[in-house]
């Protein structure tokens, strides 16, 4: 493969208040929105696994629209991201992720609700695993999925970030950031 045919993944660091995470995009769209405060190596591992022949290139300009829309989301003036995504997984993961995209801003549902929505009511653990594999935090709103009895449960971005996002979307005062126990 010649150097000119090696796909490039553009990335940048998004920062808003105490929250910092990496974003990455292919030419087709946003492919990654990472875990707050995770090192660049988390993005590198994801790219190596998902796009093994790609090279990473820091380029905030290539992600300008994503950065702008995320700023608007964090400011409370945008409810959905209207940018292209380059998101792929197994057929089951993709079905779960499409279902997550139907959860309206400010609403929540349970893992059981998602399992029911994809026609697999007994596959709650598989649904939870697919949700955990979502590489686009916020954009594919897995933070809107909570436990059946309303408890905040696992979230790759951490429970503090999940609390913050849910409070932002509900219009409630944002909880102070603390370290997850």
Backbone as CSV, one residue per row, in Angstrom:
resi,resn,N_x,N_y,N_z,CA_x,CA_y,CA_z,C_x,C_y,C_z
1,UNK,0.858,-1.179,0.000,0.000,0.000,0.000,0.897,1.232,0.000
2,UNK,0.683,2.116,-0.928,1.494,3.331,-0.969,1.040,4.287,0.122
3,UNK,1.947,5.159,0.512,1.653,6.119,1.574,0.431,6.963,1.240
4,UNK,0.209,7.270,-0.036,-0.918,8.128,-0.417,-2.265,7.445,-0.221
5,UNK,-2.304,6.109,-0.109,-3.580,5.421,0.078,-3.863,5.066,1.537
6,UNK,-2.970,5.406,2.432,-3.180,5.145,3.857,-4.231,6.128,4.364
7,UNK,-5.343,5.607,4.903,-6.368,6.527,5.406,-5.865,7.324,6.612
8,UNK,-6.323,8.550,6.700,-5.953,9.426,7.799,-7.157,9.636,8.704
9,UNK,-6.931,9.518,9.983,-7.935,9.825,10.993,-7.491,11.140,11.635
10,UNK,-8.310,12.164,11.501,-8.010,13.450,12.129,-8.515,13.417,13.564
11,UNK,-7.768,14.051,14.467,-8.207,14.091,15.857,-7.868,15.433,16.477
12,UNK,-8.564,15.702,17.569,-8.270,16.880,18.379,-8.791,16.642,19.788
13,UNK,-8.370,17.486,20.691,-8.833,17.427,22.068,-9.960,18.436,22.243
14,UNK,-11.103,17.971,22.738,-12.231,18.848,23.049,-12.138,19.188,24.529
15,UNK,-12.264,20.466,24.863,-12.229,20.895,26.262,-13.411,21.810,26.533
16,UNK,-14.128,21.510,27.616,-15.247,22.350,28.041,-15.326,22.273,29.558
17,UNK,-15.031,23.379,30.218,-15.010,23.357,31.682,-14.051,22.283,32.144
18,UNK,-14.486,21.428,33.066,-13.584,20.391,33.572,-13.473,19.178,32.643
19,UNK,-14.242,19.146,31.570,-14.302,17.952,30.718,-13.348,18.079,29.534
20,UNK,-12.551,17.042,29.342,-11.587,16.983,28.242,-11.640,15.577,27.653
21,UNK,-11.833,15.494,26.335,-11.788,14.191,25.689,-11.447,14.355,24.218
22,UNK,-10.928,13.283,23.659,-10.508,13.305,22.265,-11.676,13.005,21.333
23,UNK,-11.662,13.692,20.195,-12.577,13.443,19.089,-11.741,13.002,17.898
24,UNK,-12.300,12.129,17.073,-11.609,11.706,15.863,-12.625,11.520,14.747
25,UNK,-12.162,11.751,13.525,-13.045,11.621,12.364,-12.279,11.068,11.175
26,UNK,-12.989,10.277,10.391,-12.508,9.853,9.086,-13.048,10.857,8.076
27,UNK,-12.785,10.631,6.816,-13.367,11.492,5.784,-14.879,11.334,5.732
28,UNK,-15.405,10.225,6.259,-16.852,9.977,6.229,-17.595,10.593,7.400
29,UNK,-16.904,10.900,8.500,-17.574,11.512,9.634,-16.919,11.186,10.953
30,UNK,-17.514,11.721,12.015,-17.018,11.502,13.376,-17.047,10.010,13.677
31,UNK,-15.921,9.485,14.134,-15.851,8.049,14.421,-15.574,7.763,15.888
32,UNK,-15.234,8.809,16.656,-14.823,8.560,18.035,-15.025,9.816,18.869
33,UNK,-15.649,9.659,20.011,-15.721,10.698,21.047,-15.395,9.976,22.340
34,UNK,-14.260,10.279,22.911,-13.679,9.462,23.955,-14.138,9.708,25.369
35,UNK,-13.465,9.027,26.249,-13.713,9.071,27.675,-13.051,10.313,28.274
36,UNK,-13.770,11.074,29.105,-13.144,12.245,29.723,-11.841,11.889,30.436
37,UNK,-10.842,12.728,30.206,-9.529,12.637,30.839,-8.716,11.414,30.440
38,UNK,-9.185,10.651,29.450,-8.397,9.500,29.010,-7.201,9.986,28.196
39,UNK,-6.108,9.274,28.278,-4.931,9.681,27.506,-5.136,9.413,26.014
40,UNK,-4.292,10.016,25.217,-4.330,9.827,23.769,-4.214,8.349,23.407
41,UNK,-3.554,7.576,24.248,-3.368,6.148,23.957,-4.700,5.408,23.843
42,UNK,-5.762,5.887,24.521,-7.079,5.252,24.375,-7.558,5.396,22.935
43,UNK,-7.433,6.588,22.376,-7.798,6.821,20.975,-6.905,6.000,20.054
44,UNK,-5.621,5.956,20.330,-4.695,5.192,19.486,-5.083,3.714,19.455
45,UNK,-5.444,3.150,20.602,-5.875,1.742,20.648,-7.136,1.533,19.819
46,UNK,-8.100,2.461,19.953,-9.338,2.337,19.193,-9.055,2.382,17.687
47,UNK,-8.254,3.336,17.262,-7.948,3.471,15.832,-7.202,2.242,15.336
48,UNK,-6.242,1.755,16.114,-5.481,0.570,15.704,-6.405,-0.637,15.518
49,UNK,-7.385,-0.774,16.388,-8.314,-1.904,16.307,-9.322,-1.715,15.161
50,UNK,-9.898,-0.543,15.053,-10.989,-0.293,14.091,-10.487,0.066,12.695
51,UNK,-9.373,0.780,12.616,-8.813,1.233,11.342,-7.323,0.866,11.313
52,UNK,-6.985,-0.413,11.232,-5.598,-0.829,11.426,-4.583,-0.195,10.466
53,UNK,-4.985,0.193,9.286,-4.016,0.776,8.349,-3.995,2.305,8.391
54,UNK,-4.792,2.904,9.248,-4.893,4.368,9.298,-3.772,4.984,10.111
55,UNK,-3.524,6.252,9.817,-2.597,7.010,10.647,-3.371,8.169,11.276
56,UNK,-3.008,8.486,12.496,-3.630,9.593,13.221,-2.903,10.885,12.898
57,UNK,-3.701,11.940,12.724,-3.131,13.254,12.427,-3.910,14.298,13.216
58,UNK,-3.218,15.042,14.073,-3.903,16.078,14.851,-4.311,17.206,13.917
59,UNK,-5.625,17.512,13.899,-6.142,18.515,12.958,-7.479,19.042,13.471
60,UNK,-7.432,20.068,14.309,-8.654,20.650,14.863,-9.545,21.221,13.769
61,UNK,-8.970,21.744,12.710,-9.768,22.327,11.629,-10.666,21.281,10.979
62,UNK,-10.185,20.050,10.861,-10.994,18.990,10.258,-12.190,18.624,11.128
63,UNK,-12.123,18.960,12.417,-13.196,18.644,13.358,-13.931,19.891,13.832
64,UNK,-13.755,20.997,13.113,-14.323,22.279,13.548,-15.826,22.221,13.759
65,UNK,-16.557,21.605,12.846,-18.015,21.551,12.990,-18.422,20.692,14.182
66,UNK,-17.753,19.585,14.392,-18.035,18.748,15.565,-17.742,19.515,16.849
67,UNK,-16.613,20.209,16.883,-16.257,21.007,18.062,-17.311,22.079,18.323
68,UNK,-17.726,22.768,17.272,-18.734,23.823,17.406,-20.047,23.266,17.958
69,UNK,-20.507,22.162,17.403,-21.778,21.591,17.850,-21.681,21.061,19.281
70,UNK,-20.548,20.494,19.659,-20.386,20.052,21.042,-20.369,21.243,22.004
71,UNK,-19.723,22.334,21.608,-19.750,23.551,22.440,-21.200,24.009,22.646
72,UNK,-21.989,23.999,21.576,-23.394,24.401,21.677,-24.175,23.437,22.575
73,UNK,-23.897,22.149,22.457,-24.551,21.151,23.312,-24.223,21.432,24.787
74,UNK,-22.944,21.641,25.093,-22.537,21.899,26.472,-23.076,23.234,26.980
75,UNK,-23.331,24.173,26.090,-23.908,25.467,26.483,-25.422,25.367,26.660
76,UNK,-25.999,24.225,26.300,-27.443,24.036,26.430,-28.247,24.623,25.284
77,UNK,-27.591,24.972,24.176,-28.303,25.565,23.043,-28.494,24.580,21.893
78,UNK,-28.022,23.361,22.025,-28.183,22.337,20.986,-28.572,21.029,21.656
79,UNK,-29.566,20.345,21.075,-30.018,19.082,21.645,-29.543,17.856,20.868
80,UNK,-29.221,18.023,19.606,-28.727,16.907,18.800,-27.537,17.365,17.980
81,UNK,-26.646,16.438,17.712,-25.520,16.733,16.842,-25.937,16.412,15.410
82,UNK,-25.755,17.360,14.538,-26.153,17.197,13.137,-24.908,17.152,12.265
83,UNK,-24.127,16.118,12.499,-22.899,15.903,11.758,-22.887,14.463,11.279
84,UNK,-22.066,14.179,10.293,-21.948,12.815,9.785,-21.161,11.962,10.783
85,UNK,-21.549,10.704,10.879,-20.852,9.737,11.720,-20.258,8.650,10.834
86,UNK,-19.134,8.126,11.227,-18.555,6.930,10.615,-18.508,5.906,11.735
87,UNK,-19.592,5.208,11.892,-19.808,4.339,13.037,-20.134,2.948,12.528
88,UNK,-19.346,1.971,12.918,-19.687,0.608,12.520,-19.304,-0.364,13.617
89,UNK,-20.090,-1.385,13.708,-19.873,-2.452,14.671,-20.524,-3.693,14.112
90,UNK,-20.847,-4.616,14.972,-21.584,-5.793,14.528,-23.004,-5.353,14.168
91,UNK,-23.731,-6.151,13.403,-25.120,-5.775,13.109,-25.939,-5.530,14.385
92,UNK,-25.727,-6.341,15.420,-26.461,-6.152,16.673,-26.070,-4.835,17.336
93,UNK,-24.768,-4.543,17.419,-24.335,-3.272,18.000,-24.952,-2.095,17.256
94,UNK,-24.906,-2.141,15.946,-25.447,-1.038,15.160,-26.942,-0.863,15.391
95,UNK,-27.664,-1.966,15.548,-29.101,-1.866,15.837,-29.331,-1.210,17.206
96,UNK,-28.537,-1.610,18.189,-28.652,-1.015,19.521,-28.316,0.473,19.447
97,UNK,-27.231,0.826,18.743,-26.824,2.231,18.657,-27.878,3.078,17.949
98,UNK,-28.488,2.536,16.889,-29.576,3.276,16.215,-30.746,3.490,17.173
99,UNK,-31.010,2.508,18.013,-32.081,2.639,19.000,-31.733,3.707,20.030
100,UNK,-30.489,3.766,20.446,-30.062,4.813,21.390,-30.314,6.201,20.804
101,UNK,-30.109,6.339,19.512,-30.292,7.637,18.867,-31.746,8.105,18.888
102,UNK,-32.674,7.206,19.195,-34.088,7.590,19.256,-34.497,8.108,20.637
103,UNK,-33.619,7.971,21.626,-33.937,8.475,22.971,-33.829,9.990,22.922
104,UNK,-34.929,10.645,23.192,-34.954,12.107,23.088,-34.124,12.780,24.170
105,UNK,-33.619,13.936,23.815,-32.873,14.797,24.727,-33.700,14.995,26.008
106,UNK,-33.091,14.783,27.150,-33.771,14.966,28.428,-34.522,13.743,28.918
107,UNK,-34.666,12.720,28.074,-35.348,11.487,28.466,-34.322,10.422,28.845
108,UNK,-34.779,9.422,29.547,-33.958,8.255,29.851,-34.787,7.011,29.602
109,UNK,-34.106,5.896,29.490,-34.786,4.599,29.424,-33.849,3.565,30.039
110,UNK,-34.358,2.375,30.221,-33.566,1.328,30.860,-32.954,0.399,29.810
111,UNK,-32.001,-0.385,30.256,-31.408,-1.402,29.388,-32.491,-2.363,28.907
112,UNK,-33.445,-2.686,29.787,-34.553,-3.565,29.399,-35.394,-2.929,28.302
113,UNK,-35.602,-1.601,28.387,-36.355,-0.906,27.341,-35.658,-1.031,25.994
114,UNK,-34.335,-0.908,25.993,-33.580,-1.028,24.741,-33.660,-2.459,24.223
115,UNK,-33.530,-3.440,25.111,-33.634,-4.840,24.701,-35.007,-5.113,24.080
116,UNK,-36.056,-4.567,24.678,-37.397,-4.712,24.110,-37.488,-4.046,22.744
117,UNK,-36.918,-2.855,22.631,-37.002,-2.088,21.380,-36.297,-2.786,20.218
118,UNK,-35.241,-3.543,20.505,-34.545,-4.260,19.434,-35.106,-5.674,19.250
119,UNK,-36.208,-5.981,19.953,-36.873,-7.268,19.775,-36.168,-8.425,20.446
120,UNK,-35.345,-8.143,21.443,-34.617,-9.193,22.159,-34.742,-8.966,23.658
121,UNK,-35.966,-9.117,24.205,-36.207,-8.759,25.605,-35.379,-9.534,26.624
122,UNK,-34.854,-10.692,26.265,-34.038,-11.454,27.218,-32.544,-11.190,27.041
123,UNK,-32.196,-10.303,26.139,-30.780,-10.046,25.831,-30.263,-8.774,26.500
124,UNK,-30.675,-8.529,27.728,-30.295,-7.290,28.412,-28.778,-7.187,28.568
125,UNK,-28.108,-8.272,28.898,-26.639,-8.221,29.038,-25.968,-7.940,27.702
126,UNK,-26.462,-8.535,26.635,-25.893,-8.274,25.303,-26.122,-6.823,24.905
127,UNK,-27.289,-6.290,25.245,-27.576,-4.876,24.982,-26.608,-4.002,25.769
128,UNK,-26.403,-4.319,27.038,-25.479,-3.534,27.857,-24.066,-3.589,27.281
129,UNK,-23.666,-4.734,26.785,-22.340,-4.866,26.178,-22.241,-4.022,24.905
130,UNK,-23.276,-4.038,24.082,-23.285,-3.219,22.857,-23.242,-1.737,23.207
131,UNK,-23.974,-1.352,24.227,-23.959,0.052,24.663,-22.559,0.429,25.145
132,UNK,-21.923,-0.446,25.893,-20.578,-0.186,26.386,-19.538,-0.083,25.284
133,UNK,-19.824,-0.653,24.124,-18.888,-0.596,22.995,-19.091,0.641,22.125
134,UNK,-20.051,1.471,22.463,-20.341,2.687,21.689,-19.123,3.613,21.696
135,UNK,-18.526,3.881,20.523,-17.350,4.749,20.493,-17.672,6.239,20.426
136,UNK,-18.953,6.588,20.353,-19.337,7.994,20.202,-20.151,8.481,21.398
137,UNK,-19.453,8.673,22.524,-20.151,9.207,23.690,-20.794,10.545,23.323
138,UNK,-21.915,10.840,23.914,-22.758,12.016,23.696,-23.470,11.920,22.349
139,UNK,-22.722,11.756,21.251,-23.318,11.737,19.911,-24.336,10.600,19.780
140,UNK,-23.976,9.416,20.225,-24.904,8.290,20.332,-25.163,8.201,21.835
141,UNK,-26.321,8.705,22.268,-26.527,9.046,23.685,-26.727,7.878,24.645
142,UNK,-25.670,7.104,24.838,-25.754,5.986,25.778,-25.863,6.463,27.224
143,UNK,-25.545,7.728,27.480,-25.683,8.258,28.846,-27.146,8.323,29.276
144,UNK,-28.062,8.234,28.330,-29.502,8.299,28.637,-30.075,6.950,29.067
145,UNK,-29.237,5.926,29.134,-29.689,4.597,29.561,-29.309,4.419,31.021
146,UNK,-30.315,4.088,31.819,-30.131,3.928,33.264,-30.663,2.563,33.686
147,UNK,-30.436,2.213,34.922,-30.923,0.945,35.445,-32.443,0.908,35.490
148,UNK,-32.986,-0.286,35.530,-34.437,-0.477,35.496,-35.164,0.267,36.613
149,UNK,-34.528,0.383,37.770,-35.160,1.072,38.905,-34.687,2.516,39.019
150,UNK,-34.100,3.051,37.944,-33.687,4.446,37.929,-32.274,4.716,38.399
151,UNK,-31.548,3.671,38.766,-30.175,3.864,39.253,-29.242,4.197,38.094
152,UNK,-28.256,5.053,38.383,-27.209,5.297,37.399,-26.278,4.101,37.429
153,UNK,-26.086,3.527,36.272,-25.246,2.334,36.174,-24.074,2.640,35.266
154,UNK,-23.219,1.672,35.079,-21.981,1.827,34.332,-22.069,2.720,33.107
155,UNK,-21.002,3.450,32.910,-20.895,4.351,31.766,-19.411,4.518,31.483
156,UNK,-19.013,4.273,30.241,-17.600,4.356,29.883,-17.015,5.731,30.209
157,UNK,-17.833,6.768,30.159,-17.375,8.113,30.477,-17.291,8.395,31.968
158,UNK,-17.706,7.452,32.789,-17.690,7.636,34.242,-19.027,8.168,34.733
159,UNK,-19.380,7.803,35.948,-20.677,8.205,36.490,-20.776,9.707,36.733
160,UNK,-19.671,10.367,37.045,-19.721,11.830,37.202,-20.122,12.498,35.894
161,UNK,-19.540,12.025,34.800,-19.853,12.604,33.491,-21.309,12.296,33.112
162,UNK,-21.754,11.099,33.414,-23.141,10.722,33.137,-24.100,11.616,33.923
163,UNK,-23.817,11.823,35.215,-24.650,12.711,36.040,-24.680,14.123,35.436
164,UNK,-23.516,14.602,35.040,-23.417,15.929,34.448,-24.275,16.026,33.183
165,UNK,-24.162,15.055,32.286,-24.913,15.090,31.030,-26.419,15.014,31.269
166,UNK,-26.836,14.144,32.178,-28.269,14.032,32.477,-28.797,15.309,33.116
167,UNK,-28.015,15.925,33.996,-28.427,17.194,34.610,-28.495,18.289,33.547
168,UNK,-27.515,18.343,32.662,-27.516,19.322,31.581,-28.786,19.191,30.747
169,UNK,-29.130,17.967,30.386,-30.283,17.739,29.534,-31.609,17.945,30.253
170,UNK,-31.614,17.796,31.552,-32.872,17.994,32.294,-33.079,19.452,32.680
171,UNK,-32.031,20.262,32.498,-32.116,21.670,32.898,-31.833,21.875,34.366
172,UNK,-31.466,20.800,35.070,-31.145,20.894,36.500,-29.762,21.498,36.670
173,UNK,-29.490,22.076,37.817,-28.124,22.545,38.072,-27.150,21.385,37.937
174,UNK,-26.015,21.637,37.323,-25.030,20.584,37.118,-24.400,20.186,38.435
175,UNK,-24.280,18.881,38.667,-23.600,18.432,39.887,-22.118,18.789,39.798
176,UNK,-21.516,19.030,40.928,-20.085,19.312,40.968,-19.330,18.066,40.522
177,UNK,-18.232,18.278,39.865,-17.430,17.145,39.419,-16.629,16.612,40.591
178,UNK,-16.737,15.302,40.790,-15.937,14.626,41.806,-15.347,13.391,41.157
179,UNK,-14.415,12.777,41.823,-13.874,11.540,41.293,-14.813,10.403,41.618
180,UNK,-15.014,9.512,40.621,-15.832,8.322,40.870,-15.156,7.473,41.928
181,UNK,-15.960,6.916,42.791,-15.414,6.045,43.835,-15.064,4.694,43.273
